[in-house]
C-alpha cells in the first residue's frame, strides 16, 4: 500500500426532503388563497380563469409528489404571479362593468353619491388605494366625497360624476404601480428560490443542538417572511428576506464547515481504528488535521484533512504488494462509507485497483470511484 495517493471526501446529505417539506408548507397559503378569492375571480373572469389558477396550484403539488423541489419552487413563484394577476384582472373587470352600468343609466343625485361611496368602500378598491395611492391623494378623494355627500346645491350630480372620474384615474395609476411591483417581485423569485435552495442544502444537523435550533429558528422566520412577501407582493420585505437568507448562509457556512471537519476527522479516526490501526491525531497551525495510523508489521497510513478543501492526501507505506495495498484502501473506503463518509480515490499512485475490483466489486461498491 506504498506511495502517495489522493482522493476527495464529503459527508453524505440529501437536502431534498427538507426542501420538499418547506415547499409543502408554502403551498398551503395558495390553497387558502383559492378558498378566499376563487369565487371573486370566477365571478368576474369566468370559470376558465379559476381553472387556470387551480392548474397552477396543482402543478406545485405535482412537483411535491414527484420529489422535484427545483421545478416546484419555480412553479410556486409562477403560481403566485398568476394568482395576483387574476385578482387584479378581476378587480379591473368589476370596475369596468360598473363603469359601463353607470354609462348606460342616468342616476339620481342620491344614487350617484351612494355609488361613489360604494366605489370608495369596495375592499378591492381600498386595497389598491391604501397601498398605491399616496397619502395626499387618499385624503383628497376622501374629502371630496364627504363634501359631495353634504352638498345641498344642484351640482351634486356633476360633482359626483367628476369625483368618479378622478377616482377611476387614481385606480388606474394604482393598478399600474401594482403591476410594476408585481413584475419586480416576479423577477426576484429566482433569487429567492436560489437562496431557499442554498439554505435548505446546508447540513445543519451536524451542528450542536443549541446552534442547530438557532439556525432552524432563523430559517423558519425568513421562510415566513418570504412567503408573506410573495403572497402580498411586498418587494421590500422580499428583498430583505433574500438578503437575510444570504446572510444566514454566510454566517453558518464556517460553523457547519468546522463541524464537518470535526465529524469527518472523528470518522476517519474511528474507521482506521476499526481497520486495525493504532491512531494518533494532531492539528497543524493552519487547521489541517493530521491523522497518523500504524499497525504491525511495518504498515502506516498518514491522512491530512484540510479545513479549506474536501481533498484528502493519504501517505501509505509498507512492504506489502500493490494488490494488498488496494485491498487495504478499499477496506478503509467501505468502513468510512458505513459511518457516513464517501471516499473517492482520484489517484491510486502505484496501486492497480482494476484487477482487485473484478474480484471484490460488490463488496466495495460503497467506497467510491477508482
C-alpha positions as a Markdown table, in Angstrom:
| # | Residue | x | y | z |
|---|---|---|---|---|
| 1 | Unk | 0.0 | 0.0 | 0.0 |
| 2 | Unk | 3.0 | 2.2 | -0.6 |
| 3 | Unk | 3.3 | 5.6 | -2.1 |
| 4 | Unk | 1.3 | 8.9 | -2.1 |
| 5 | Unk | -2.3 | 8.8 | -3.0 |
| 6 | Unk | -5.1 | 11.5 | -3.3 |
| 7 | Unk | -8.9 | 11.4 | -3.0 |
| 8 | Unk | -11.9 | 13.5 | -2.2 |
| 9 | Unk | -14.4 | 13.2 | 0.7 |
| 10 | Unk | -17.8 | 14.5 | 1.6 |
| 11 | Unk | -20.4 | 13.9 | 4.2 |
| 12 | Unk | -23.4 | 12.3 | 2.6 |
| 13 | Unk | -26.5 | 14.5 | 3.0 |
| 14 | Unk | -29.7 | 14.8 | 0.9 |
| 15 | Unk | -31.5 | 18.2 | 1.3 |
| 16 | Unk | -34.4 | 17.2 | -0.9 |
| 17 | Unk | -36.8 | 16.0 | 1.8 |
| 18 | Unk | -36.3 | 19.3 | 3.8 |
| 19 | Unk | -36.8 | 21.4 | 0.7 |
| 20 | Unk | -40.0 | 19.5 | -0.3 |
| 21 | Unk | -41.3 | 19.9 | 3.2 |
| 22 | Unk | -40.7 | 23.7 | 3.0 |
| 23 | Unk | -42.4 | 23.8 | -0.4 |
| 24 | Unk | -45.5 | 21.9 | 1.0 |
| 25 | Unk | -45.8 | 24.4 | 3.9 |
| 26 | Unk | -45.6 | 27.3 | 1.5 |
| 27 | Unk | -48.2 | 25.9 | -0.8 |
| 28 | Unk | -50.8 | 25.8 | 2.0 |
| 29 | Unk | -51.2 | 29.6 | 1.5 |
| 30 | Unk | -52.1 | 29.0 | -2.1 |
| 31 | Unk | -55.0 | 26.7 | -1.1 |
| 32 | Unk | -56.1 | 29.4 | 1.3 |
| 33 | Unk | -56.0 | 32.0 | -1.4 |
| 34 | Unk | -58.2 | 29.9 | -3.7 |
| 35 | Unk | -60.7 | 29.4 | -0.9 |
| 36 | Unk | -60.8 | 33.1 | -0.2 |
| 37 | Unk | -60.6 | 34.6 | -3.7 |
| 38 | Unk | -61.5 | 31.9 | -6.1 |
| 39 | Unk | -65.2 | 32.8 | -6.3 |
| 40 | Unk | -64.3 | 36.5 | -6.9 |
| 41 | Unk | -62.0 | 35.5 | -9.8 |
| 42 | Unk | -64.6 | 33.2 | -11.3 |
| 43 | Unk | -67.4 | 35.8 | -11.0 |
| 44 | Unk | -65.6 | 38.5 | -12.9 |
| 45 | Unk | -63.3 | 36.4 | -15.2 |
| 46 | Unk | -65.2 | 33.2 | -15.7 |
| 47 | Unk | -64.6 | 29.6 | -14.9 |
| 48 | Unk | -61.6 | 29.3 | -17.3 |
| 49 | Unk | -59.6 | 31.8 | -15.1 |
| 50 | Unk | -60.4 | 29.8 | -12.0 |
| 51 | Unk | -59.4 | 26.6 | -13.8 |
| 52 | Unk | -56.0 | 28.2 | -14.7 |
| 53 | Unk | -55.4 | 29.2 | -11.1 |
| 54 | Unk | -56.2 | 25.6 | -9.8 |
| 55 | Unk | -54.0 | 24.1 | -12.5 |
| 56 | Unk | -51.1 | 26.3 | -11.4 |
| 57 | Unk | -51.6 | 25.1 | -7.8 |
| 58 | Unk | -51.9 | 21.5 | -9.0 |
| 59 | Unk | -48.5 | 21.8 | -10.8 |
| 60 | Unk | -46.9 | 22.8 | -7.4 |
| 61 | Unk | -48.4 | 19.7 | -5.8 |
| 62 | Unk | -47.3 | 17.5 | -8.7 |
| 63 | Unk | -43.7 | 18.7 | -8.2 |
| 64 | Unk | -44.0 | 17.9 | -4.4 |
| 65 | Unk | -45.4 | 14.4 | -5.2 |
| 66 | Unk | -42.7 | 13.7 | -7.8 |
| 67 | Unk | -40.0 | 14.9 | -5.4 |
| 68 | Unk | -38.7 | 17.8 | -7.6 |
| 69 | Unk | -38.2 | 20.9 | -5.3 |
| 70 | Unk | -36.2 | 22.9 | -8.0 |
| 71 | Unk | -39.1 | 22.9 | -10.6 |
| 72 | Unk | -41.5 | 23.1 | -7.7 |
| 73 | Unk | -40.3 | 26.4 | -6.3 |
| 74 | Unk | -40.3 | 27.8 | -9.9 |
| 75 | Unk | -43.9 | 26.6 | -10.3 |
| 76 | Unk | -44.7 | 28.1 | -6.8 |
| 77 | Unk | -43.5 | 31.5 | -7.8 |
| 78 | Unk | -45.3 | 31.4 | -11.2 |
| 79 | Unk | -48.5 | 30.3 | -9.4 |
| 80 | Unk | -48.4 | 33.4 | -7.1 |
| 81 | Unk | -47.7 | 35.6 | -10.1 |
| 82 | Unk | -50.8 | 34.2 | -11.8 |
| 83 | Unk | -53.0 | 34.5 | -8.6 |
| 84 | Unk | -52.1 | 38.1 | -8.2 |
| 85 | Unk | -52.6 | 38.9 | -11.9 |
| 86 | Unk | -56.0 | 37.2 | -11.9 |
| 87 | Unk | -57.0 | 39.1 | -8.8 |
| 88 | Unk | -56.1 | 42.4 | -10.4 |
| 89 | Unk | -57.8 | 41.5 | -13.6 |
| 90 | Unk | -61.0 | 40.5 | -11.8 |
| 91 | Unk | -60.9 | 43.9 | -10.0 |
| 92 | Unk | -60.4 | 45.7 | -13.3 |
| 93 | Unk | -63.3 | 43.7 | -14.8 |
| 94 | Unk | -65.6 | 44.6 | -11.9 |
| 95 | Unk | -64.7 | 48.3 | -12.2 |
| 96 | Unk | -65.3 | 48.2 | -16.0 |
| 97 | Unk | -68.6 | 46.5 | -15.5 |
| 98 | Unk | -69.7 | 49.2 | -13.0 |
| 99 | Unk | -68.5 | 51.9 | -15.3 |
| 100 | Unk | -70.5 | 50.5 | -18.2 |
| 101 | Unk | -73.6 | 50.3 | -16.0 |
| 102 | Unk | -73.1 | 53.9 | -14.9 |
| 103 | Unk | -72.7 | 55.0 | -18.5 |
| 104 | Unk | -76.0 | 53.3 | -19.5 |
| 105 | Unk | -78.1 | 54.9 | -16.9 |
| 106 | Unk | -78.6 | 58.4 | -15.5 |
| 107 | Unk | -78.9 | 58.1 | -11.8 |
| 108 | Unk | -80.5 | 60.5 | -9.4 |
| 109 | Unk | -78.1 | 62.6 | -7.3 |
| 110 | Unk | -78.6 | 60.4 | -4.1 |
| 111 | Unk | -77.9 | 57.3 | -6.2 |
| 112 | Unk | -74.7 | 58.8 | -7.6 |
| 113 | Unk | -73.5 | 59.7 | -4.2 |
| 114 | Unk | -74.3 | 56.2 | -3.0 |
| 115 | Unk | -72.4 | 54.7 | -5.9 |
| 116 | Unk | -69.4 | 56.9 | -5.1 |
| 117 | Unk | -69.4 | 55.6 | -1.5 |
| 118 | Unk | -69.7 | 52.0 | -2.7 |
| 119 | Unk | -66.8 | 52.5 | -5.1 |
| 120 | Unk | -64.7 | 54.1 | -2.4 |
| 121 | Unk | -65.5 | 51.4 | 0.2 |
| 122 | Unk | -65.2 | 48.4 | -2.0 |
| 123 | Unk | -62.5 | 46.2 | -0.4 |
| 124 | Unk | -60.6 | 45.5 | -3.7 |
| 125 | Unk | -60.5 | 49.3 | -4.4 |
| 126 | Unk | -59.4 | 50.1 | -0.9 |
| 127 | Unk | -56.6 | 47.5 | -1.3 |
| 128 | Unk | -55.3 | 49.5 | -4.2 |
| 129 | Unk | -55.9 | 52.9 | -2.7 |
| 130 | Unk | -54.3 | 52.2 | 0.6 |
| 131 | Unk | -51.2 | 50.7 | -0.8 |
| 132 | Unk | -50.6 | 52.5 | -4.1 |
| 133 | Unk | -52.2 | 56.0 | -3.8 |
| 134 | Unk | -50.1 | 58.5 | -1.8 |
| 135 | Unk | -51.4 | 60.0 | 1.4 |
| 136 | Unk | -52.3 | 63.3 | -0.2 |
| 137 | Unk | -54.3 | 61.7 | -2.9 |
| 138 | Unk | -56.2 | 59.5 | -0.5 |
| 139 | Unk | -57.1 | 62.4 | 1.7 |
| 140 | Unk | -58.1 | 64.5 | -1.3 |
| 141 | Unk | -60.5 | 61.8 | -2.6 |
| 142 | Unk | -62.0 | 61.2 | 0.8 |
| 143 | Unk | -62.5 | 64.9 | 1.5 |
| 144 | Unk | -64.1 | 65.5 | -1.9 |
| 145 | Unk | -66.5 | 62.6 | -1.3 |
| 146 | Unk | -67.6 | 63.9 | 2.1 |
| 147 | Unk | -68.2 | 67.4 | 0.5 |
| 148 | Unk | -70.4 | 65.9 | -2.2 |
| 149 | Unk | -72.4 | 64.0 | 0.4 |
| 150 | Unk | -73.1 | 67.2 | 2.3 |
| 151 | Unk | -73.7 | 69.4 | -0.8 |
| 152 | Unk | -77.3 | 70.8 | -0.9 |
| 153 | Unk | -76.8 | 72.6 | -4.3 |
| 154 | Unk | -78.0 | 71.4 | -7.6 |
| 155 | Unk | -74.4 | 70.5 | -8.6 |
| 156 | Unk | -74.3 | 67.2 | -6.8 |
| 157 | Unk | -74.7 | 65.1 | -10.0 |
| 158 | Unk | -71.9 | 66.9 | -11.8 |
| 159 | Unk | -69.6 | 66.8 | -8.8 |
| 160 | Unk | -70.3 | 63.1 | -8.2 |
| 161 | Unk | -69.6 | 62.2 | -11.9 |
| 162 | Unk | -66.4 | 64.3 | -11.7 |
| 163 | Unk | -65.3 | 62.5 | -8.5 |
| 164 | Unk | -65.9 | 59.1 | -10.1 |
| 165 | Unk | -63.7 | 60.2 | -13.0 |
| 166 | Unk | -60.9 | 61.2 | -10.6 |
| 167 | Unk | -61.3 | 58.0 | -8.6 |
| 168 | Unk | -61.2 | 55.9 | -11.8 |
| 169 | Unk | -57.9 | 57.7 | -12.8 |
| 170 | Unk | -56.4 | 57.2 | -9.3 |
| 171 | Unk | -57.3 | 53.5 | -9.5 |
| 172 | Unk | -55.7 | 53.2 | -13.0 |
| 173 | Unk | -52.5 | 54.7 | -11.7 |
| 174 | Unk | -52.6 | 52.5 | -8.6 |
| 175 | Unk | -53.1 | 49.4 | -10.9 |
| 176 | Unk | -50.1 | 50.4 | -13.0 |
| 177 | Unk | -47.9 | 50.7 | -9.9 |
| 178 | Unk | -49.2 | 47.4 | -8.6 |
| 179 | Unk | -48.4 | 45.8 | -11.9 |
| 180 | Unk | -44.8 | 47.2 | -12.0 |
| 181 | Unk | -44.3 | 46.0 | -8.4 |
| 182 | Unk | -45.6 | 42.5 | -9.4 |
| 183 | Unk | -43.1 | 42.4 | -12.3 |
| 184 | Unk | -40.3 | 43.3 | -9.9 |
| 185 | Unk | -41.4 | 40.6 | -7.4 |
| 186 | Unk | -41.6 | 38.0 | -10.1 |
| 187 | Unk | -38.1 | 39.0 | -11.3 |
| 188 | Unk | -36.8 | 38.4 | -7.7 |
| 189 | Unk | -38.4 | 34.9 | -7.3 |
| 190 | Unk | -35.4 | 33.1 | -8.9 |
| 191 | Unk | -33.1 | 34.7 | -6.4 |
| 192 | Unk | -35.5 | 33.7 | -3.6 |
| 193 | Unk | -35.6 | 30.1 | -4.9 |
| 194 | Unk | -31.8 | 30.0 | -5.1 |
| 195 | Unk | -31.5 | 31.4 | -1.6 |
| 196 | Unk | -34.0 | 28.8 | -0.3 |
| 197 | Unk | -32.2 | 26.0 | -2.1 |
| 198 | Unk | -28.8 | 27.1 | -0.6 |
| 199 | Unk | -30.2 | 27.3 | 2.9 |
| 200 | Unk | -32.1 | 24.0 | 2.5 |
| 201 | Unk | -29.0 | 22.3 | 1.3 |
| 202 | Unk | -27.0 | 23.3 | 4.4 |
| 203 | Unk | -26.3 | 20.3 | 6.7 |
| 204 | Unk | -27.4 | 22.0 | 9.9 |
| 205 | Unk | -28.0 | 18.6 | 11.5 |
| 206 | Unk | -24.2 | 18.4 | 12.1 |
| 207 | Unk | -24.2 | 21.4 | 14.4 |
| 208 | Unk | -24.6 | 21.3 | 18.2 |
| 209 | Unk | -28.2 | 21.2 | 19.3 |
| 210 | Unk | -28.4 | 24.8 | 20.5 |
| 211 | Unk | -26.7 | 26.2 | 17.4 |
| 212 | Unk | -28.9 | 24.0 | 15.2 |
| 213 | Unk | -32.1 | 25.4 | 16.9 |
| 214 | Unk | -30.9 | 28.9 | 16.3 |
| 215 | Unk | -30.3 | 28.1 | 12.6 |
| 216 | Unk | -33.7 | 26.4 | 12.2 |
| 217 | Unk | -35.5 | 29.3 | 14.0 |
| 218 | Unk | -33.8 | 31.8 | 11.7 |
| 219 | Unk | -34.6 | 29.7 | 8.7 |
| 220 | Unk | -38.3 | 29.4 | 9.7 |
| 221 | Unk | -38.6 | 33.2 | 10.4 |
| 222 | Unk | -37.1 | 34.1 | 7.0 |
| 223 | Unk | -39.2 | 31.5 | 5.2 |
| 224 | Unk | -42.3 | 33.0 | 6.8 |
| 225 | Unk | -41.2 | 36.5 | 5.7 |
| 226 | Unk | -40.6 | 35.3 | 2.2 |
| 227 | Unk | -43.9 | 33.5 | 2.0 |
| 228 | Unk | -45.8 | 36.6 | 3.2 |
| 229 | Unk | -43.8 | 38.9 | 0.8 |
| 230 | Unk | -44.6 | 36.7 | -2.2 |
| 231 | Unk | -48.2 | 36.4 | -1.2 |
| 232 | Unk | -48.7 | 40.1 | -0.7 |
| 233 | Unk | -46.2 | 41.1 | -3.4 |
| 234 | Unk | -44.2 | 43.1 | -0.9 |
| 235 | Unk | -41.0 | 43.8 | -2.8 |
| 236 | Unk | -39.2 | 45.4 | 0.1 |
| 237 | Unk | -39.8 | 42.6 | 2.5 |
| 238 | Unk | -39.0 | 40.0 | -0.2 |
| 239 | Unk | -35.6 | 41.7 | -0.8 |
| 240 | Unk | -34.9 | 41.7 | 3.0 |
| 241 | Unk | -35.9 | 38.0 | 3.2 |
| 242 | Unk | -33.5 | 37.1 | 0.3 |
| 243 | Unk | -30.7 | 39.2 | 1.9 |
| 244 | Unk | -31.5 | 37.5 | 5.3 |
| 245 | Unk | -31.1 | 34.1 | 3.8 |
| 246 | Unk | -27.8 | 35.0 | 2.1 |
| 247 | Unk | -26.6 | 36.4 | 5.5 |
| 248 | Unk | -27.7 | 33.2 | 7.2 |
| 249 | Unk | -25.7 | 31.2 | 4.7 |
| 250 | Unk | -22.5 | 33.3 | 5.1 |
| 251 | Unk | -22.9 | 33.2 | 8.9 |
| 252 | Unk | -23.4 | 29.5 | 9.2 |
| 253 | Unk | -21.1 | 28.1 | 6.5 |
| 254 | Unk | -18.0 | 28.4 | 8.6 |
| 255 | Unk | -19.7 | 26.8 | 11.6 |
| 256 | Unk | -21.0 | 23.9 | 9.5 |
| 257 | Unk | -17.7 | 23.6 | 7.8 |
| 258 | Unk | -15.9 | 23.4 | 11.1 |
| 259 | Unk | -18.4 | 20.8 | 12.4 |
| 260 | Unk | -18.0 | 18.8 | 9.2 |
| 261 | Unk | -14.2 | 18.7 | 9.7 |
| 262 | Unk | -14.6 | 17.7 | 13.3 |
| 263 | Unk | -17.0 | 14.9 | 12.5 |
| 264 | Unk | -15.0 | 13.8 | 9.4 |
| 265 | Unk | -11.8 | 13.6 | 11.5 |
| 266 | Unk | -13.6 | 11.5 | 14.1 |
| 267 | Unk | -15.0 | 9.2 | 11.4 |
| 268 | Unk | -11.5 | 8.8 | 9.8 |
| 269 | Unk | -10.0 | 8.0 | 13.2 |
| 270 | Unk | -12.7 | 5.5 | 14.0 |
| 271 | Unk | -12.6 | 3.9 | 10.6 |
| 272 | Unk | -8.8 | 3.4 | 10.8 |
| 273 | Unk | -9.1 | 2.0 | 14.3 |
| 274 | Unk | -11.7 | -0.5 | 13.1 |
| 275 | Unk | -9.4 | -1.5 | 10.3 |
| 276 | Unk | -6.8 | -2.4 | 12.9 |
| 277 | Unk | -4.6 | 0.7 | 13.1 |
| 278 | Unk | -3.3 | 2.5 | 16.1 |
| 279 | Unk | -4.3 | 6.1 | 15.6 |
| 280 | Unk | -2.9 | 9.5 | 16.8 |
| 281 | Unk | -4.3 | 12.9 | 15.9 |
| 282 | Unk | -2.7 | 16.4 | 15.8 |
| 283 | Unk | -3.7 | 19.8 | 14.4 |
| 284 | Unk | -1.3 | 22.0 | 12.4 |
| 285 | Unk | -1.3 | 25.8 | 12.7 |
| 286 | Unk | -3.4 | 26.2 | 9.5 |
| 287 | Unk | -6.2 | 23.9 | 10.9 |
| 288 | Unk | -5.2 | 20.8 | 8.9 |
| 289 | Unk | -6.0 | 17.7 | 10.8 |
| 290 | Unk | -3.2 | 15.1 | 10.6 |
| 291 | Unk | -4.2 | 11.5 | 11.4 |
| 292 | Unk | -1.3 | 9.1 | 11.7 |
| 293 | Unk | -2.1 | 5.4 | 11.8 |
| 294 | Unk | 0.1 | 2.4 | 12.1 |
| 295 | Unk | -0.2 | -1.4 | 12.6 |
| 296 | Unk | 2.0 | -4.5 | 12.7 |
| 297 | Unk | 4.0 | -5.3 | 10.8 |
| 298 | Unk | 5.5 | -2.2 | 9.2 |
| 299 | Unk | 2.3 | -0.7 | 7.9 |
| 300 | Unk | 1.4 | 3.0 | 8.3 |
| 301 | Unk | -1.2 | 5.5 | 6.9 |
| 302 | Unk | -0.9 | 9.3 | 7.1 |
| 303 | Unk | -4.1 | 11.2 | 6.4 |
| 304 | Unk | -4.2 | 15.0 | 6.1 |
| 305 | Unk | -7.7 | 16.6 | 6.3 |
| 306 | Unk | -7.6 | 20.3 | 5.4 |
| 307 | Unk | -10.2 | 22.8 | 6.5 |
| 308 | Unk | -10.4 | 24.6 | 3.1 |
| 309 | Unk | -10.8 | 21.5 | 0.9 |
| 310 | Unk | -12.6 | 18.2 | 0.7 |
| 311 | Unk | -9.5 | 16.7 | -0.9 |
| 312 | Unk | -7.5 | 14.4 | 1.3 |
| 313 | Unk | -3.9 | 13.1 | 1.0 |
| 314 | Unk | -3.1 | 9.6 | 2.1 |
| 315 | Unk | 0.6 | 8.7 | 2.5 |
| 316 | Unk | 0.8 | 4.9 | 2.7 |
| 317 | Unk | 3.9 | 3.0 | 3.4 |
| 318 | Unk | 4.6 | -0.7 | 3.8 |
| 319 | Unk | 6.2 | -3.8 | 2.4 |
| 320 | Unk | 3.1 | -5.4 | 1.1 |
| 321 | Unk | 2.2 | -6.0 | -2.6 |
| 322 | Unk | 0.2 | -3.4 | -4.7 |
| 323 | Unk | -2.8 | -5.7 | -4.7 |
| 324 | Unk | -2.8 | -5.9 | -0.9 |
| 325 | Unk | -2.4 | -2.1 | -0.8 |
| 326 | Unk | -5.5 | -1.6 | -2.9 |
| 327 | Unk | -7.5 | -4.0 | -0.8 |
| 328 | Unk | -6.5 | -2.1 | 2.3 |
| 329 | Unk | -7.6 | 1.2 | 0.8 |
| 330 | Unk | -10.9 | -0.4 | -0.3 |
| 331 | Unk | -11.5 | -1.8 | 3.2 |
| 332 | Unk | -11.0 | 1.7 | 4.5 |
| 333 | Unk | -13.4 | 3.1 | 1.9 |
| 334 | Unk | -16.1 | 0.6 | 2.9 |
| 335 | Unk | -15.6 | 1.3 | 6.6 |
| 336 | Unk | -15.8 | 5.1 | 6.0 |
| 337 | Unk | -19.0 | 4.6 | 3.9 |
| 338 | Unk | -20.6 | 2.7 | 6.8 |
| 339 | Unk | -20.0 | 5.7 | 9.0 |
| 340 | Unk | -21.3 | 8.4 | 6.5 |
| 341 | Unk | -18.1 | 9.5 | 4.6 |
| 342 | Unk | -17.8 | 8.7 | 0.9 |
| 343 | Unk | -14.1 | 8.4 | -0.1 |
| 344 | Unk | -13.5 | 8.5 | -3.8 |
| 345 | Unk | -9.9 | 7.8 | -4.9 |
| 346 | Unk | -8.7 | 10.1 | -7.6 |
| 347 | Unk | -5.1 | 8.9 | -7.7 |
| 348 | Unk | -4.1 | 5.3 | -6.7 |
| 349 | Unk | -0.4 | 6.0 | -7.0 |
| 350 | Unk | 1.4 | 2.7 | -7.9 |
| 351 | Unk | -1.7 | 0.6 | -6.9 |
| 352 | Unk | -3.8 | -1.0 | -9.6 |
| 353 | Unk | -7.5 | -1.3 | -8.5 |
| 354 | Unk | -8.6 | -2.8 | -11.8 |
| 355 | Unk | -8.0 | -6.5 | -11.0 |
| 356 | Unk | -9.0 | -6.2 | -7.4 |
| 357 | Unk | -12.2 | -4.5 | -8.4 |
| 358 | Unk | -13.1 | -7.5 | -10.5 |
| 359 | Unk | -12.6 | -9.8 | -7.5 |
| 360 | Unk | -14.3 | -7.6 | -4.9 |
| 361 | Unk | -16.7 | -5.3 | -7.0 |
| 362 | Unk | -19.9 | -5.9 | -5.0 |
| 363 | Unk | -18.2 | -5.8 | -1.6 |
| 364 | Unk | -16.6 | -2.4 | -2.1 |
| 365 | Unk | -19.2 | -0.6 | -4.1 |
| 366 | Unk | -19.8 | 1.9 | -1.2 |
| 367 | Unk | -16.2 | 3.1 | -1.4 |
| 368 | Unk | -16.4 | 5.5 | -4.4 |
| 369 | Unk | -14.9 | 5.6 | -7.9 |
| 370 | Unk | -11.4 | 4.4 | -8.8 |
